[in-house]
């Protein structure tokens, strides 16, 4: 890990499959906090998305939510994370009847640790934001699979197939 304050080096670190998943402690929808350690002994799908209630992010959440029973059947939990505050997650979950845990990474601590807080571009404007990515973490807390720059269509099904194979 780079020394505290060395942001340039921290930004260039890229997690690889097989690495230990960086721990986190973040506020969640409905109150309380969630840590990676709380999932020890179970597989975890940690999917990161840019913003609640936008087209792609809503579709992705609905797809993962629809497949929750199938993920549960293979011992896998699903957690979404975005920079939105927990209160916004509450409204998003209620609006779409989602039964997923959603984490609020308002300070981008998780996004930076996982290497998904990146420069983006839209309509010629550059800005920092979450890269849509998914991490399949095994029961021992190691990253089994990584999907970066995710395209939403068919993604939840591909992650489920990987979770079943793990």
C-alpha positions in Angstrom: 0.0 0.0 0.0 1.4 3.4 -0.8 2.2 5.8 2.0 -0.6 8.0 3.4 -1.0 11.1 1.2 0.6 9.6 -1.9 -2.6 9.9 -4.0 -0.7 9.5 -7.3 0.5 6.0 -6.5 -2.9 5.0 -4.9 -4.7 5.9 -8.1 -2.5 3.7 -10.2 -3.0 0.6 -8.1 -5.3 -1.9 -9.8 -6.9 -4.8 -8.0 -6.5 -8.2 -9.7 -8.4 -11.5 -9.4 -6.9 -13.4 -6.5 -6.1 -10.3 -4.4 -7.6 -9.8 -1.0 -10.6 -7.6 -1.3 -10.1 -4.3 0.5 -12.2 -4.0 3.7 -14.8 -1.3 4.0 -17.2 0.2 6.5 -20.0 2.2 4.9 -23.4 3.4 5.8 -26.3 1.5 4.3 -29.9 2.1 3.3 -32.2 1.9 6.2 -29.5 2.8 8.7 -26.5 1.1 10.2 -23.2 0.2 8.6 -21.9 -2.7 6.5 -18.3 -4.1 6.5 -16.7 -6.6 4.2 -15.7 -8.7 7.3 -19.5 -9.1 8.0 -19.7 -11.4 4.9 -16.8 -13.7 5.8 -17.8 -17.3 5.1 -20.2 -16.3 2.3 -19.6 -15.2 -1.3 -20.4 -11.6 -2.1 -21.3 -9.8 -5.3 -20.2 -6.1 -4.8 -21.5 -4.1 -7.7 -20.7 -0.5 -8.1 -22.9 1.9 -10.1 -22.8 5.6 -10.7 -26.2 6.9 -9.5 -29.6 5.8 -8.2 -32.6 6.2 -10.4 -30.8 6.5 -13.7 -31.7 4.2 -16.6 -28.7 1.8 -16.6 -28.3 1.8 -12.8 -32.0 1.1 -12.3 -31.9 -1.8 -14.8 -28.9 -3.3 -13.2 -30.5 -3.1 -9.7 -33.7 -4.6 -10.9 -31.8 -7.5 -12.7 -29.7 -8.3 -9.6 -32.9 -8.0 -7.4 -34.8 -10.4 -9.7 -32.0 -13.0 -9.4 -31.6 -12.7 -5.6 -33.1 -16.1 -4.9 -30.8 -17.8 -7.3 -27.8 -16.0 -5.8 -29.0 -17.0 -2.3 -29.3 -20.6 -3.4 -25.6 -20.7 -4.2 -24.6 -18.9 -0.9 -24.0 -15.5 -2.4 -25.0 -12.1 -1.1 -25.5 -9.0 -3.3 -24.5 -5.5 -2.3 -24.7 -2.4 -4.5 -22.6 0.7 -3.8 -22.7 4.2 -5.3 -21.8 7.7 -4.1 -25.4 8.5 -3.3 -26.4 9.1 0.3 -28.2 6.3 2.2 -31.5 8.4 2.3 -31.5 8.5 -1.6 -30.9 4.7 -1.6 -34.0 4.3 0.6 -36.2 6.2 -1.9 -34.6 4.2 -4.8 -35.3 0.9 -3.1 -38.9 1.8 -2.3 -39.6 3.1 -5.8 -38.5 -0.1 -7.5 -39.3 -2.6 -4.7 -35.7 -3.6 -4.3 -34.6 -6.1 -1.6 -30.9 -5.5 -2.0 -28.4 -3.8 0.4 -27.2 -0.5 -1.0 -24.1 1.2 0.4 -23.4 5.0 0.5 -19.9 5.7 -0.6 -20.2 9.5 -0.4 -16.5 10.1 0.3 -15.4 7.5 -2.4 -13.4 5.5 0.2 -14.5 2.2 -1.3 -14.3 3.5 -4.9 -10.7 4.5 -4.4 -9.7 1.3 -2.6 -11.2 -0.8 -5.4 -9.8 1.4 -8.2 -13.2 2.4 -9.6 -13.2 6.2 -8.9 -12.1 7.3 -12.4 -12.0 10.2 -14.8 -15.1 10.0 -17.0 -16.2 12.1 -20.0 -19.7 13.0 -21.2 -20.5 15.5 -23.9 -16.9 16.6 -23.9 -16.9 17.4 -20.2 -14.5 15.5 -17.9 -15.4 14.6 -14.3 -14.6 12.1 -11.7 -17.1 9.3 -11.0 -17.7 5.6 -10.4 -16.8 3.2 -13.1 -19.6 0.6 -13.3 -17.9 -2.5 -12.1 -18.6 -5.8 -10.2 -16.4 -7.8 -7.9 -17.2 -11.4 -7.0 -15.6 -12.0 -3.6 -15.1 -15.5 -2.3 -15.9 -16.8 1.2 -12.3 -16.1 2.3 -12.5 -12.4 1.2 -10.5 -12.8 -2.0 -11.5 -11.4 -5.3 -12.6 -14.3 -7.5 -13.8 -12.3 -10.6 -13.8 -8.7 -11.7 -16.0 -7.1 -14.4 -15.0 -3.5 -15.3 -16.8 -1.1 -17.6 -19.9 -3.2 -17.2 -22.6 -3.3 -19.9 -25.9 -3.9 -18.0 -27.7 -6.2 -20.5 -27.1 -9.8 -19.4 -24.6 -8.8 -16.7 -26.4 -10.1 -13.6 -26.9 -13.5 -15.3 -23.1 -13.7 -16.1 -22.3 -12.9 -12.5 -24.7 -15.5 -11.3 -23.1 -18.1 -13.5 -19.7 -17.2 -12.0 -21.0 -17.3 -8.5 -22.5 -20.8 -9.1 -19.1 -22.0 -10.5 -17.2 -20.6 -7.5 
